[in-house]
């Protein structure tokens, strides 16, 4: 009997550890939703020497999906994010390039029931910084503003980029739910844009790679995560410069995680869809409104994301 009780206790601990890991993974998704991964016109032509500064507000709300066999129910999250961003275009070996960075501040709560016990946590603070450098390999040479206005459209644009997530967000190793991830992440990406009349068809393919988090809850556990593949597609209709509307979609899969070599979490296999509207305010200012939600969510966060951003550009 003692051996049986010990086996049951160990099984319960394993189940609870799996639940905690899944919750942590989902909350990492909450923090990442501040910088949404549905971004049309990422490789759009632009003159070199342009500067961009922006302020964005994002609100994410929705459920966190778990395996039905786990005793976790009614897990929901509400997260607000304020994002400050800066970018600049320049030339690299005669090609158009862009460098940008964004720092989010997030606050919100996660609530649910575990073994029929209601739980709720609230967090506020900095999330992880993201930087990105992109180079258009074909279709958009580095042109000054005067020459850019006289350019000819090319059959397609081929670009590549590297996005880096730096662990500067608020993180405590003795807490399960954090706004930061305490690890680096890197996403190389290849993008193709095909213009046709007033339409642009964009496709981006990238893979996230993660370093280990060696201070994971509890007691300095090591969390490892497999690469996470991501594909985006956008169709944009341009009425005139800075006035355009895009229909957006994305799929991302992989990213199973383990803690100290334990059983892996569920593999992500999710998709999202949404729309983005850009509105001119003045010649140098624009307003962007975006919405996205989960289409198919097998594990992780099933959020609706609302975003409003103001941008100022100058030369």
C-alpha positions, -999 to 999 in steps of 0.1 A, spaced: 0 0 0 28 24 8 44 18 -25 11 23 -43 5 56 -25 40 68 -33 35 60 -70 2 79 -70 19 108 -53 47 109 -79 22 107 -107 2 136 -92 35 156 -90 42 149 -127 7 160 -137 10 192 -117 44 199 -131 30 195 -166 1 218 -158 25 245 -145 47 242 -176 17 246 -199 5 277 -179 40 292 -182 41 286 -219 7 302 -224 17 332 -204 48 336 -224 24 339 -254 5 366 -235 37 387 -232 46 381 -268 12 392 -280 22 428 -272 44 427 -303 20 410 -326 34 387 -353 10 398 -380 28 427 -398 19 434 -434 43 454 -457 74 444 -437 95 447 -469 77 476 -485 98 500 -506 110 532 -488 136 559 -494 168 557 -474 173 582 -446 137 579 -433 132 578 -395 101 564 -378 90 567 -342 57 552 -330 36 545 -299 12 516 -298 -15 503 -275 -25 466 -276 -51 448 -257 -52 409 -257 -79 389 -242 -90 353 -245 -87 317 -233 -57 294 -228 -63 259 -243 -51 228 -225 -54 191 -230 -89 179 -219 -73 152 -197 -57 178 -175 -76 192 -145 -73 228 -157 -104 248 -166 -116 283 -175 -81 298 -179 -84 333 -193 -60 362 -197 -63 400 -202 -32 419 -211 -27 455 -219 5 467 -236 21 500 -244 48 499 -270 75 524 -279 93 519 -313 119 535 -335 132 526 -370 154 540 -397 160 531 -434 195 531 -449 216 515 -476 236 482 -474 257 474 -505 233 494 -526 202 477 -512 174 491 -490 177 481 -453 157 489 -422 166 487 -385 140 490 -358 135 483 -321 106 481 -298 102 481 -260 68 471 -245 53 477 -211 26 453 -202 1 448 -174 -28 424 -169 -40 392 -152 -44 355 -157 -72 335 -140 -85 300 -140 -91 268 -119 -66 241 -111 -81 210 -94 -113 230 -89 -94 257 -70 -97 293 -84 -64 310 -90 -56 345 -103 -24 365 -107 -17 400 -118 15 414 -133 28 447 -146 62 458 -159 86 458 -189 83 429 -214 112 417 -235 128 441 -260 127 433 -297 150 445 -324 149 437 -362 172 444 -391 159 437 -427 175 439 -461 157 438 -494 178 416 -516 160 423 -548 136 448 -561 143 479 -539 177 495 -543 188 521 -518 174 554 -532 172 589 -518 138 606 -515 141 624 -549 151 593 -568 127 571 -549 97 590 -562 108 583 -598 115 546 -594 98 518 -614 79 490 -598 96 456 -600 79 422 -606 86 412 -570 106 421 -538 127 395 -520 139 404 -485 154 388 -455 155 398 -418 167 389 -384 145 396 -353 161 393 -318 142 392 -285 164 403 -256 156 393 -220 151 427 -204 116 421 -193 105 417 -156 114 382 -145 116 364 -111 128 328 -109 106 321 -79 74 331 -98 57 309 -124 41 338 -143 64 365 -156 63 392 -183 99 385 -194 112 351 -206 147 352 -192 162 340 -225 173 352 -259 153 344 -290 163 348 -327 141 346 -358 157 346 -393 131 352 -420 127 353 -457 99 374 -473 85 378 -508 62 406 -519 45 406 -553 28 439 -564 -1 438 -589 -19 471 -597 -30 484 -563 -26 450 -546 4 436 -528 7 399 -520 32 391 -492 45 358 -478 70 355 -450 86 323 -436 107 323 -405 118 301 -375 122 312 -339 153 297 -320 155 300 -282 183 298 -257 176 280 -224 161 296 -194 182 284 -166 162 300 -138 128 285 -144 102 280 -117 108 264 -93 143 265 -79 164 273 -109 151 246 -133 163 247 -169 136 251 -195 144 242 -231 122 250 -261 123 235 -296 123 259 -327 90 274 -336 82 278 -373 61 307 -385 44 316 -418 26 348 -426 5 359 -455 -10 393 -464 -30 408 -491 -29 446 -491 -49 471 -511 -34 506 -513 -58 535 -519 -29 560 -518 3 563 -498 -3 557 -460 -39 548 -468 -42 510 -472 -60 480 -458 -46 444 -454 -61 410 -447 -36 390 -426 -31 354 -417 -4 333 -400 4 297 -389 30 287 -363 40 252 -352 65 234 -331 80 249 -300 75 220 -275 92 226 -242 108 205 -214 119 214 -179 150 196 -166 145 168 -192 110 160 -182 81 152 -204 76 177 -233 47 200 -235 21 199 -263 34 209 -297 20 242 -309 0 240 -342 -21 272 -344 -33 297 -369 -46 333 -367 -63 358 -390 -70 395 -389 -69 428 -406 -48 460 -406 -59 495 -416 -35 524 -421 -49 560 -421 -30 592 -429 -32 620 -403 -8 645 -418 19 642 -444 43 629 -417 19 611 -394 -3 581 -397 -26 559 -376 -27 521 -377 -56 500 -364 -53 462 -363 -73 432 -351 -65 395 -350 -79 363 -334 -72 326 -333 -86 305 -362 -74 271 -351 -58 267 -316 -48 232 -305 -27 243 -275 -17 276 -259 -32 310 -262 -65 317 -281 -65 355 -280 -82 383 -297 -58 412 -301 -67 448 -307 -40 473 -316 -39 511 -322 -6 528 -332 5 563 -341 36 569 -362 57 599 -371 82 599 -399 108 624 -410 140 627 -431 
